[in-house]
Amino acid sequence: MKKVGIIGLGEYLPAKILTNADLERMVDTSDEWITTRTGIKERHLAARGEAASDLAAKAGGQALKDAGLKPEDIDLVIVATITGDMPTPSVAAILQDKMGMKDAACFDISAACAGFVYAISTAHQFIACGSYKNALVVGVEVLSSVTDWQDRNTCVLFGDGAGAAVLSEVKSGGIVSTYLGCDGSRTGVLNIPAGGSGNPATHETVDKRMHYLKMQGNELFKIAVNTMTRAAEEALRRAGLTFSNVNLIIPHQANSRIILAVAKKLGIPEDKVYLNIERCGNMSSASTATALCEAAREGRVKKGDIVLLDAFGAGLVWGAMVIKW
Ligand code: UT7
């Protein structure tokens, strides 16, 4: 099996920013509640007509440039998203055309907030066994398109963005271990009830606002802390490492209280935890993707460092990964 690593990263956050003060004018909430309960101050929102593939193309272009590759060098495109441009075709297919990655294999992965880790892991397998050479993996969401802007329980949480990584064979370092999993018995605590084959779109489903994300946040909180802790422990065990070896943890950004509780349980100091939730909110599969890109850009990840990705979301899925930089 070949060694596989990340050789380029990119990010795109839409220009429009929605602050907590803006939300105070839309629903019965306050900057104080949002800040203390979630750690979020502002989030980026896609413009009307700006689709997931548009965000993905900008992040993907940057990642290719960072990797020093041309679009035609990419032979595999995997997009992690729950907010594709349309139910079919995949965002990956639309992205292939937008970026000129002719003939590359293309598909999307639906693993919600763990989607980027799932997608990186999938690309890893394909490259390690020699089926493909260079993969573009994107975590992208336009969650504003499935957010109920009348529901204060959810609308303060989410944002839009895209993060991209190019994976290829590397001589040293690379992906060391992965731990993916799911508890499918808890799909009811976080879902979009209508718009799929189980409940196709009708006037009634639209009137009942069933095409928006519904979340039992309080119920999820504890599960998130326990699951992310367990996933991180297992990924490190598989890598033969301990938490003292970790230089930076890139967690899914659902809530800063969840993240800091996980870090505390794991015994990882706060200065080894990367956070962009204050500026970006929860961007599902784009959260770990953008956080990794920003951490690398800011010099928080150096050659030889051990980086731990740790994500959890609707499914309920989890994905943790150890990467040697
Ligand atoms: O990304 C996928 C995974 N997602 C997660 O893991 C999310 C996990 N959950 C959370 O992050 C938190 O549960 C939330 C941030 C969603 C909510 O925080 P909480 O501390 O669990 O609040 P809560 O749901 O228990 O609500 C407490 C109170 C309620 O009022 P009462 O019933 O005590 O009177 C809510 O109605 O806060 C109220 N509330 C709000 N108040 C002001 C809920 N949303 C708001 C709001 N502004 N936006």
Residues whose N, C-alpha, C, O or C-beta is under 5 A from the ligand:
A	BS01	UT7	D28 T29 S30 W33 R37 T38 C113 R152 N153 V156 G217 N218 L220 F221 A224 A254 N255 F312 G313 A314
